[in-house]
C-alpha cells in the first residue's frame, strides 16, 4: 500500500522524515551486505588459491616417480634419401643405440571382382534368383552375411557391406570407359596385416567371386624389420620381427617405431639418451607453480599502514597455513639420502623479500649433469629406500589441504559457503522487517498529517468566527 503525505498540516513534509528513519533502520542490513560481499570475495579467492595448489600438485606429480621424472630424447639417423622410420620415446625407454632395418611395410588387403563379371550399371540387378547371400570373412573372424533380394543391385551390395561395420570397406570402381562402363566391386580391409586378409565365403550374385575368383589390388602383408645386423665375422645376428601394423609399440621398450619406407640395404640408427633439458624444464615449471601460490597469497595479505588498506586474506589463518605447509614440503630435509638432502643444494634460493624461489640454473645444470640420480632421488618416492622426496611431500601436503573431510582448505570454503547462506537469510528477514517498518511509519505520519490538517481547519474556522482574534 502506497501512502503519501498531502496535507502538510503544520508545514512539515514528513516524507523525508520517514526516509531518514528507514535509512537508519537499514544500517544493519548494509553492514550484513558488506559482510556477505567480503565472505563471497574471500570464498572466490580461496577457490582460486585451490586451483593454483592443484596446478602445483600436477607439476609435482610429473616429478614424483622415477618413471615420470626420467625424460628421454630419441635421435634417428639414416643414410637413405627417405628415412625409413621415425621414432618417439617415453620415459620407460633405456638409454642406448639400436640399429633397425625396414624390409617390408604392412599393407591392407584389397581385392576386386573380376572384369568378366562386371555390370554396365550400378542399378543393374545382380541376383539371378528370388534371393541371394553374400558372405565374407576378415582373417579368422566371424563370417559376415549380407542378405539380398531379387532386385538387389551392386549399389545395394556395397551399402549393405559398409553398414555391417565388419572391418571392410566396399566401393565400386568403373574399369571401363564412359561409353561402355564396367562396374566392379572393391573390398578393402580397414586394417593392415596378414591377420586381416579378406576371404569371400559365399556369393550368390552374378559377380561370382567364389567360382571366378577375384583380382588382388594389394596383398595383405605384415611389416618386417630386422633389429641389429648379421655379421658372421663379428659374431652378431640380426633378429627379424613381423607385425601386422606399421606402428611398432612392443619391439623396443619405451620406443614407438613408425615405419615409413622400405630400405633393406641401409639400417637406421636409433639413439636414446637422457634429456636433462626436459628434466630441468619440469623442475623450473614446478618452481613457477610454487611461486604462483606464494605470490597469490602475498598479494592478499598486504596491509598499508598509511591508507589502512588491507588484503582479503589479512586475518585469514588458512592462507598462512597453506604457505607453511607447501614451503615445509619443498624445503624439507630428506632423510636417508647422501648426495643431496635438500632443495637448496640444487639451486632453490628463497628470496627474503617475498618468499618466492629463484632457481639458480647453473647449480641445477651442474647437479643434473654430474649426479642425475641424486637429483631424482631428492624429488621422487623411492620404494626401495623408503624415502619420500620433495615432489611426493608436496603432493601429500596438497592432498591434506584438499581432503574432503579433514582438509583445512575445504573446511574453510565450506564454512564460508555456510556463512554466505546464513547472511543471505538474515538480510532477507531484515528486509521484510524493514518493509513493514517503513509501511508503519508512513501510516503513522500520514495519520499525524491528517490530524494536523484537521486541527488547522478547526483553527481557521475559529479565527473566522472571532475576527477580533485575528486583529
C-alpha positions as CSV (number, residue, x, y, z in Angstrom):
1,X,0.0,0.0,0.0
2,X,1.4,3.4,-1.1
3,X,1.0,6.2,1.5
4,X,1.6,9.8,0.6
5,X,1.6,13.0,2.6
6,X,-0.7,15.6,1.1
7,X,-2.0,18.0,3.9
8,X,1.3,19.2,5.4
9,X,-1.0,20.5,8.2
10,X,1.8,22.2,10.2
11,X,4.1,22.9,7.3
12,X,6.3,19.9,7.8
13,X,6.9,17.4,5.0
14,X,7.0,14.0,6.8
15,X,8.3,12.1,3.7
16,X,12.0,12.9,4.3
17,X,11.5,12.1,8.0
18,X,10.3,8.6,7.2
19,X,13.1,8.2,4.6
20,X,15.6,9.1,7.3
21,X,14.1,6.7,9.8
22,X,14.1,3.9,7.2
23,X,17.7,4.7,6.3
24,X,18.7,4.5,9.9
25,X,17.0,1.1,10.2
26,X,18.8,-0.1,7.0
27,X,22.3,0.3,8.5
28,X,22.4,-3.2,10.0
29,X,21.3,-4.6,6.6
30,X,24.1,-2.6,4.8
31,X,26.6,-3.9,7.3
32,X,25.4,-7.5,6.6
33,X,25.6,-6.9,2.9
34,X,29.2,-5.8,3.2
35,X,30.0,-8.8,5.4
36,X,28.4,-11.0,2.8
37,X,30.4,-9.4,-0.1
38,X,33.6,-9.9,1.9
39,X,32.8,-13.5,2.6
40,X,32.0,-14.1,-1.1
41,X,35.2,-12.4,-2.2
42,X,37.2,-14.5,0.2
43,X,35.4,-17.6,-0.9
44,X,36.2,-16.8,-4.6
45,X,39.9,-16.2,-3.8
46,X,40.2,-19.3,-1.8
47,X,38.8,-21.2,-4.8
48,X,41.4,-19.5,-7.0
49,X,44.1,-20.5,-4.4
50,X,42.8,-24.1,-4.5
51,X,43.2,-24.0,-8.3
52,X,46.8,-22.9,-8.0
53,X,47.5,-25.6,-5.5
54,X,46.1,-28.2,-7.8
55,X,48.3,-26.9,-10.6
56,X,51.4,-27.1,-8.3
57,X,50.3,-30.6,-7.4
58,X,50.1,-31.6,-11.0
59,X,53.6,-30.2,-11.6
60,X,54.9,-32.1,-8.6
61,X,53.3,-35.3,-9.9
62,X,55.3,-35.1,-13.0
63,X,58.4,-35.4,-10.8
64,X,57.0,-37.8,-8.3
65,X,58.2,-41.2,-9.6
66,X,61.3,-42.4,-11.3
67,X,59.4,-43.1,-14.5
68,X,57.8,-39.7,-14.6
69,X,61.0,-37.9,-13.5
70,X,63.1,-39.5,-16.2
71,X,62.9,-37.7,-19.6
72,X,64.4,-39.2,-22.7
73,X,65.1,-38.0,-26.2
74,X,65.5,-40.0,-29.4
75,X,67.5,-39.4,-32.5
76,X,67.1,-41.2,-35.8
77,X,69.8,-41.2,-38.4
78,X,69.7,-42.9,-41.8
79,X,71.8,-42.8,-45.0
80,X,68.6,-43.3,-47.0
81,X,67.2,-40.5,-49.2
82,X,63.9,-41.1,-47.4
83,X,64.2,-42.0,-43.8
84,X,62.6,-45.5,-43.4
85,X,61.2,-44.8,-40.0
86,X,60.6,-42.2,-37.3
87,X,60.6,-42.9,-33.6
88,X,59.1,-41.4,-30.4
89,X,60.3,-42.2,-26.9
90,X,58.8,-42.4,-23.4
91,X,60.4,-42.2,-20.0
92,X,60.5,-46.0,-19.7
93,X,63.0,-46.5,-22.5
94,X,66.5,-47.4,-21.5
95,X,69.3,-45.2,-23.0
96,X,71.1,-47.0,-25.8
97,X,71.7,-47.3,-29.5
98,X,69.8,-49.6,-31.8
99,X,70.0,-50.5,-35.5
100,X,66.8,-51.2,-37.3
101,X,66.4,-52.2,-41.0
102,X,63.0,-51.9,-42.6
103,X,62.5,-54.8,-45.1
104,X,58.7,-54.6,-45.6
105,X,55.8,-52.4,-44.8
106,X,52.5,-53.7,-43.6
107,X,49.7,-53.3,-46.1
108,X,45.9,-53.8,-46.1
109,X,44.3,-56.4,-48.3
110,X,42.4,-55.0,-51.2
111,X,40.5,-57.2,-53.8
112,X,38.2,-56.5,-56.8
113,X,35.7,-58.7,-58.6
114,X,36.7,-60.0,-62.0
115,X,36.3,-57.9,-65.1
116,X,34.4,-60.8,-66.7
117,X,31.5,-60.3,-64.2
118,X,31.4,-56.5,-64.3
119,X,28.0,-54.8,-64.8
120,X,27.2,-51.9,-67.0
121,X,25.2,-50.0,-64.4
122,X,25.3,-49.9,-60.6
123,X,21.5,-50.2,-60.7
124,X,21.6,-53.5,-62.6
125,X,20.1,-56.5,-60.7
126,X,22.9,-58.8,-59.6
127,X,20.8,-61.6,-58.0
128,X,19.5,-64.1,-60.5
129,X,17.2,-66.0,-58.2
130,X,14.5,-64.9,-55.8
131,X,17.1,-64.0,-53.2
132,X,20.8,-64.4,-52.6
133,X,23.5,-64.3,-50.0
134,X,26.9,-62.7,-49.9
135,X,29.3,-63.8,-47.2
136,X,32.9,-62.8,-46.4
137,X,35.4,-63.2,-43.6
138,X,38.2,-61.0,-42.3
139,X,41.1,-63.1,-41.1
140,X,39.9,-65.7,-38.7
141,X,36.9,-63.6,-37.6
142,X,33.3,-64.5,-37.8
143,X,31.6,-64.9,-41.2
144,X,29.7,-61.7,-42.2
145,X,26.4,-62.1,-44.1
146,X,24.5,-59.8,-46.4
147,X,21.1,-61.0,-47.5
148,X,20.0,-59.8,-50.9
149,X,16.6,-59.6,-52.7
150,X,15.9,-60.5,-56.3
151,X,16.1,-56.8,-57.3
152,X,19.3,-56.0,-55.3
153,X,21.9,-54.1,-57.2
154,X,25.7,-53.6,-57.0
155,X,25.0,-50.4,-55.1
156,X,22.8,-52.2,-52.6
157,X,25.5,-54.8,-52.0
158,X,28.1,-52.0,-51.5
159,X,25.9,-50.2,-49.0
160,X,25.0,-53.4,-47.1
161,X,28.6,-54.4,-46.7
162,X,29.5,-51.0,-45.3
163,X,26.6,-51.0,-42.9
164,X,27.9,-54.1,-41.3
165,X,30.9,-52.3,-39.8
166,X,32.8,-55.5,-40.1
167,X,36.3,-54.1,-40.8
168,X,35.9,-54.0,-44.6
169,X,35.1,-51.0,-46.8
170,X,33.2,-51.6,-50.0
171,X,33.4,-49.4,-53.1
172,X,32.6,-49.5,-56.8
173,X,35.1,-49.0,-59.5
174,X,34.5,-48.4,-63.2
175,X,37.3,-50.1,-65.1
176,X,35.6,-49.5,-68.5
177,X,35.1,-46.1,-70.2
178,X,32.3,-43.6,-70.4
179,X,30.6,-45.4,-73.3
180,X,30.9,-48.9,-72.1
181,X,31.3,-48.8,-68.3
182,X,32.4,-51.9,-66.4
183,X,31.5,-51.6,-62.7
184,X,33.2,-53.9,-60.3
185,X,33.1,-54.4,-56.5
186,X,36.2,-53.5,-54.5
187,X,36.7,-54.7,-50.9
188,X,39.4,-53.1,-48.7
189,X,40.4,-54.3,-45.3
190,X,40.4,-51.5,-42.8
191,X,43.5,-52.8,-41.1
192,X,46.9,-53.9,-42.3
193,X,48.5,-57.2,-41.9
194,X,48.0,-60.9,-42.8
195,X,45.6,-61.4,-40.0
196,X,43.1,-59.0,-41.7
197,X,43.1,-60.6,-45.1
198,X,39.6,-60.8,-46.8
199,X,38.2,-64.1,-48.0
200,X,34.8,-64.5,-49.7
201,X,32.8,-67.4,-48.4
202,X,29.5,-67.3,-50.4
203,X,28.5,-65.3,-53.4
204,X,25.0,-65.8,-54.9
205,X,25.3,-62.8,-57.1
206,X,26.3,-62.5,-60.8
207,X,29.8,-61.3,-59.6
208,X,30.5,-64.9,-58.9
209,X,33.6,-64.1,-56.8
210,X,33.8,-67.6,-55.3
211,X,33.9,-69.5,-58.5
212,X,35.6,-67.0,-60.8
213,X,37.8,-65.6,-58.1
214,X,39.0,-62.0,-57.6
215,X,41.8,-59.8,-58.6
216,X,44.2,-58.5,-56.0
217,X,44.9,-54.8,-55.8
218,X,47.1,-55.0,-52.7
219,X,48.2,-58.2,-51.0
220,X,47.8,-58.4,-47.2
221,X,51.2,-58.4,-45.6
222,X,52.9,-57.8,-42.3
223,X,55.6,-55.3,-41.7
224,X,59.1,-56.7,-41.3
225,X,62.1,-55.2,-39.5
226,X,65.4,-56.5,-38.5
227,X,66.9,-55.5,-35.2
228,X,70.7,-55.4,-35.2
229,X,72.9,-56.6,-38.1
230,X,74.1,-60.0,-39.0
231,X,77.8,-60.1,-39.2
232,X,79.3,-63.6,-39.1
233,X,82.8,-62.2,-38.6
234,X,81.7,-60.1,-35.7
235,X,79.6,-62.8,-34.3
236,X,76.4,-60.7,-34.4
237,X,72.9,-61.9,-35.6
238,X,70.0,-59.7,-36.5
239,X,66.6,-60.6,-35.3
240,X,63.7,-60.5,-37.8
241,X,60.4,-59.2,-36.4
242,X,57.0,-59.2,-38.1
243,X,54.0,-57.1,-37.0
244,X,50.6,-56.5,-38.6
245,X,51.0,-52.7,-38.3
246,X,53.5,-50.1,-39.4
247,X,53.4,-48.6,-35.9
248,X,55.5,-50.8,-33.7
249,X,55.0,-50.2,-30.0
250,X,56.2,-53.5,-28.5
251,X,59.5,-54.1,-30.1
252,X,61.8,-51.9,-28.1
253,X,60.5,-51.0,-24.6
254,X,59.5,-47.3,-24.4
255,X,60.0,-46.7,-28.1
256,X,57.4,-46.4,-30.8
257,X,58.6,-47.0,-34.3
258,X,56.6,-45.6,-37.2
259,X,57.6,-47.3,-40.4
260,X,57.6,-45.1,-43.5
261,X,59.6,-46.7,-46.3
262,X,61.5,-49.8,-47.2
263,X,65.3,-49.8,-47.4
264,X,66.7,-53.3,-46.8
265,X,70.2,-52.1,-47.6
266,X,70.6,-49.3,-45.0
267,X,70.0,-49.8,-41.3
268,X,68.6,-46.9,-39.4
269,X,70.4,-45.9,-36.2
270,X,68.2,-45.0,-33.2
271,X,69.8,-43.4,-30.2
272,X,68.0,-42.9,-26.9
273,X,69.7,-40.5,-24.4
274,X,68.7,-38.9,-21.2
275,X,67.1,-35.5,-21.8
276,X,68.4,-33.3,-18.9
277,X,66.9,-30.2,-20.6
278,X,63.4,-31.6,-20.3
279,X,64.0,-32.5,-16.6
280,X,65.3,-29.0,-16.0
281,X,62.2,-27.6,-17.6
282,X,59.9,-29.7,-15.5
283,X,61.7,-28.6,-12.3
284,X,61.6,-25.0,-13.5
285,X,57.8,-25.3,-14.1
286,X,57.5,-26.7,-10.6
287,X,59.3,-23.7,-9.1
288,X,57.0,-21.4,-11.2
289,X,53.9,-23.1,-9.8
290,X,55.2,-22.7,-6.3
291,X,55.9,-19.0,-6.8
292,X,52.4,-18.5,-8.2
293,X,50.9,-19.8,-4.9
294,X,53.3,-17.6,-2.8
295,X,52.6,-14.5,-4.9
296,X,48.9,-15.0,-4.9
297,X,48.8,-15.2,-1.1
298,X,51.2,-12.3,-0.7
299,X,49.0,-10.1,-2.8
300,X,46.1,-10.8,-0.5
301,X,47.8,-10.5,2.9
302,X,49.2,-6.9,2.5
303,X,48.4,-4.1,4.9
304,X,49.1,-0.4,4.2
305,X,49.7,1.4,7.4
306,X,49.1,4.8,5.9
307,X,45.9,4.1,4.0
308,X,44.7,1.3,6.3
309,X,44.0,-0.7,3.2
310,X,44.2,-4.5,3.8
311,X,44.1,-7.6,1.6
312,X,41.3,-10.0,1.7
313,X,43.4,-12.7,3.4
314,X,44.5,-10.4,6.3
315,X,43.5,-12.2,9.5
316,X,42.8,-15.4,7.5
317,X,44.9,-18.0,9.2
318,X,44.3,-20.5,6.5
319,X,46.4,-18.6,3.9
320,X,49.4,-18.6,6.1
321,X,48.8,-22.3,6.9
322,X,48.8,-23.1,3.2
323,X,52.1,-21.4,2.6
324,X,53.7,-23.0,5.7
325,X,52.6,-26.5,4.6
326,X,53.8,-26.1,1.0
327,X,57.1,-24.3,1.9
328,X,57.8,-27.0,4.5
329,X,57.3,-29.7,1.9
330,X,59.6,-28.1,-0.7
331,X,62.4,-27.3,1.8
332,X,62.3,-30.4,3.9
333,X,65.5,-32.2,4.6
334,X,65.0,-35.7,3.0
335,X,66.4,-38.3,5.4
336,X,68.1,-41.4,4.0
337,X,69.8,-39.5,1.2
338,X,73.5,-38.7,1.0
339,X,74.5,-36.6,-2.0
340,X,71.6,-34.1,-2.0
341,X,69.3,-33.9,1.0
342,X,67.6,-30.5,0.4
343,X,66.4,-28.3,-2.5
344,X,68.8,-25.5,-1.7
345,X,71.7,-27.8,-2.8
346,X,70.4,-28.0,-6.4
347,X,69.7,-24.3,-6.8
348,X,66.5,-23.4,-5.0
349,X,67.1,-20.0,-3.5
350,X,64.4,-18.4,-1.3
351,X,64.0,-14.7,-1.8
352,X,63.9,-12.8,1.5
353,X,61.7,-10.1,0.1
354,X,58.6,-12.2,-0.8
355,X,59.4,-15.9,-0.1
356,X,59.4,-16.9,-3.7
357,X,62.1,-19.2,-5.1
358,X,64.8,-18.1,-7.6
359,X,66.2,-21.1,-9.5
360,X,70.0,-21.0,-9.8
361,X,70.2,-22.6,-13.3
362,X,73.9,-23.1,-13.2
363,X,73.7,-25.0,-10.0
364,X,70.9,-27.2,-11.3
365,X,72.6,-27.8,-14.6
366,X,75.7,-29.0,-12.7
367,X,73.7,-31.3,-10.4
368,X,71.8,-32.9,-13.3
369,X,75.0,-33.5,-15.4
370,X,77.1,-34.9,-12.5
371,X,74.6,-36.5,-10.2
372,X,71.3,-37.1,-12.1
373,X,70.2,-40.0,-10.0
374,X,70.8,-38.0,-6.8
375,X,68.7,-35.1,-8.1
376,X,66.0,-37.6,-9.0
377,X,66.1,-39.2,-5.5
378,X,65.6,-35.8,-4.0
379,X,62.2,-35.5,-5.7
380,X,60.7,-39.0,-6.1
381,X,59.1,-41.5,-3.8
382,X,61.7,-44.3,-3.7
383,X,60.0,-47.6,-2.8
384,X,63.4,-49.3,-2.4
385,X,64.9,-46.9,0.2
386,X,61.5,-45.8,1.6
387,X,62.3,-42.1,1.2
388,X,59.7,-39.6,0.2
389,X,61.2,-36.8,-1.9
390,X,60.1,-33.2,-2.4
391,X,57.5,-33.9,-5.1
392,X,55.9,-36.7,-3.1
393,X,55.8,-34.4,0.0
394,X,54.2,-31.6,-2.0
395,X,51.5,-33.9,-3.5
396,X,50.7,-35.3,0.0
397,X,50.6,-31.8,1.6
398,X,48.1,-30.5,-1.0
399,X,46.1,-33.7,-0.7
400,X,45.9,-33.0,3.0
401,X,44.7,-29.4,2.4
402,X,42.1,-30.6,-0.1
403,X,40.8,-33.7,1.8
404,X,37.0,-33.6,1.6
405,X,36.6,-34.5,5.3
406,X,39.6,-33.1,7.1
407,X,41.3,-30.7,4.7
408,X,41.6,-27.2,6.1
409,X,41.1,-25.5,2.8
410,X,37.9,-27.5,2.0
411,X,36.6,-27.0,5.5
412,X,37.2,-23.2,5.4
413,X,35.5,-23.0,2.0
414,X,32.5,-24.9,3.4
415,X,32.4,-22.6,6.4
416,X,32.4,-19.5,4.2
417,X,29.7,-21.0,2.0
418,X,27.5,-21.6,5.1
419,X,28.3,-18.1,6.3
420,X,27.2,-16.5,3.0
421,X,24.0,-18.6,3.1
422,X,23.3,-17.6,6.7
423,X,23.9,-13.9,6.0
424,X,21.6,-14.0,2.9
425,X,18.8,-15.4,5.1
426,X,19.4,-12.7,7.7
427,X,19.3,-10.0,5.1
428,X,16.1,-11.4,3.7
429,X,14.5,-11.4,7.2
430,X,15.6,-7.9,7.9
431,X,14.5,-6.6,4.5
432,X,11.0,-8.0,5.3
433,X,11.0,-6.3,8.7
434,X,12.3,-3.1,7.2
435,X,9.5,-3.1,4.6
436,X,6.9,-3.5,7.5
437,X,8.6,-0.8,9.5
438,X,8.5,1.7,6.6
439,X,4.8,0.9,6.0
440,X,4.1,1.5,9.7
441,X,6.0,4.8,9.8
442,X,4.3,6.1,6.6
443,X,0.9,5.2,8.0
444,X,1.7,6.8,11.4
445,X,2.9,10.0,9.9
446,X,0.0,10.0,7.4
447,X,-2.4,9.9,10.3
448,X,-0.5,12.7,12.0
449,X,-0.5,14.7,8.9
450,X,-4.3,14.3,8.6
451,X,-4.8,15.1,12.3
452,X,-2.7,18.3,11.9
453,X,-4.7,19.3,8.8
454,X,-7.9,18.8,10.7
455,X,-6.7,20.9,13.6
456,X,-5.5,23.6,11.2
457,X,-9.0,23.6,9.6
458,X,-10.7,24.0,13.0
459,X,-8.3,26.8,14.0
460,X,-9.1,28.6,10.7
461,X,-12.8,28.3,11.5
462,X,-12.4,29.7,14.9
463,X,-10.3,32.6,13.6
464,X,-13.0,33.3,11.0
465,X,-15.7,33.3,13.7
466,X,-13.9,35.7,16.0
467,X,-12.4,38.4,13.8
468,X,-11.1,40.2,16.9
469,X,-8.7,37.3,17.5
470,X,-7.1,37.9,14.1
471,X,-6.9,41.6,14.9
